[in-house]
């Protein structure tokens, strides 16, 4: 940072620290004469946007002056700071830019050190300083030392070391004992970072001097003595609490016991010796005696007897201070705040399903209706301040990725990529689908089945028919559309189709034919003929012989094909018929 000396209005020369991130209205006027080619000589009108200067009066009046020369300054008097204190602040025109503000408290003007300080200084916080004290910032427990240089709560504070945390001006911390009722709390429950100093914020309105005089909070442990009963008389009793009947009770950030309306609240006062009689519960507001009952009960967790006050169906009117007064005169109090602290319900998102309650100190589960997916956490914790510990999730429609493919043989019919949309796959002729023929867009945004592939369809190889052969070369497999022809050896004839075609389903259109025993076609006798004429004749079939006119048949007129592939009679003869009666036929 650069340091520049300049005179203040009351005649004291001090040093202003130029803070780059506090430059105000930094653009110089276009017609400004420059003393140096790169340095503007005056500043534009001062526009103050800082809420810390509420009620302040500027001198000279920043609303009327339109031009400020180099080293001109503006004094803001009677400004109200974020913590309610009154301050005096100053801006200075340096080389065409407003710098500042630098401020000092009004109640410090009479002290020896009149120096101005940058607005606003940060405060340092060391959790190790607070023993048995739980500290909260914006609902977050920061009692444990933070690690590294992480930034928390949206960047509102960052770690200075492994233990010390730096908070900006205006930060507010809330304190309570780590176990409400087991410790006695001393000091303020709220501390405010005010320009580099932690100041106590009293529960009632008070002067600045009152805030500065309060010490830092501490927690005094109440000892649980086991032997010296007389010494116990010197200490206040321990107070326990528990909520029943689907109720909820938890210590608030400032030590109050926050109870949800309708809960059955038990307040226990652990006090010994019992020989002096029971303690007495008192409260700051009137409670129906039917609701409030007192009795001796054993505290199972501590294995001690306690004088228990039970308040049934507690309501906001029962809020107040509850005090346990022992027969020895010692007492201990707990402040009960009955309030229906609920976290916001996500009514606007109709697709968002919730399970659980929205009460403070409870966890709610979130999911989406079918066809939508959850963006955000599945569970949220409702904090004591009525805020979720993280943003409420949302539901967005499920969409599956596009079905991209490069195989030209694969065909897809799909009606979209939204939830429950269906894609149907098929292959070109001659190819078979490997994988599922359908795929559905599921609720998690993925397809139910992977993309199938298309493979060539093959028909298996075959054995040639017995007593026959294939006219083409035999292979192990055949592509779709391939035709194979068959034939039978001499003395055999085919039964069934003599060709087969490989079909799209990978099967042959028909099996190879059977080659059965057959008789060859006999020769026709000279000057005669036979019927019918075939390439081969099945067993038991026959032929008929006839002679031409003027000839007579010598031999069997009919011959049958025997199972051995031979004809039952030899081929007859047709001889010239010289008789007047014509030819003579055989049997």
Buried (B, 14 or more C-beta within 10 A) or exposed (E): EEEEEBEBEEEEEEEBBBBEEBEBBEEBBEEBEEEEEEEBBBBBBBEBEBEBBEEBEBEBEBEEEEEBEBEBBBBBBEBBBBBBBBBBBBBBBBBBBBBBBBBBBBBBEEEEEEEBBBBBBBBEBEBEEBEBBBBBBBBEEBBEBBEEEEEBBEEEBBBBEEBBBBBBBBBBBBBBBBBBBBBBBEBBBBBBBBBEEBBBBBEEEEEBEEBEEBEBBBBEBBEEEEEEEEEBBEBBBBBBBBBEEEBBBBBBBBBBBBBBBBBBBBBBBBBBEEEEEBBBBEBEEEBEEEBBEBEEEEBEEBEBBBBBBBBBBBBEEBBBEBBBBBBBEBBBBBBBBBBEBBBEEBEEBEBBBBEEBBBBBBEBEBBBEEBBBBEEBEEBBBBBBBBBBEEBBBBEEBBBEEBEBEEEBBBEEBEEBEBEBEBEBBBEEBBBBEEBEEBBBBBEBEBEBEBBBBEEBBBEEBEBBEBBBBEEEEBEEBEBEBEBEBBBEEBBBBBEBBBBBBBBEBEBEEEBBBBBBBBBBBEBBEBBEBEEEBEBBEBEEBBEBBBEEEBBBBBBBEBBBEEEBBBEBEBBBBBEBEEEEEBEBBE
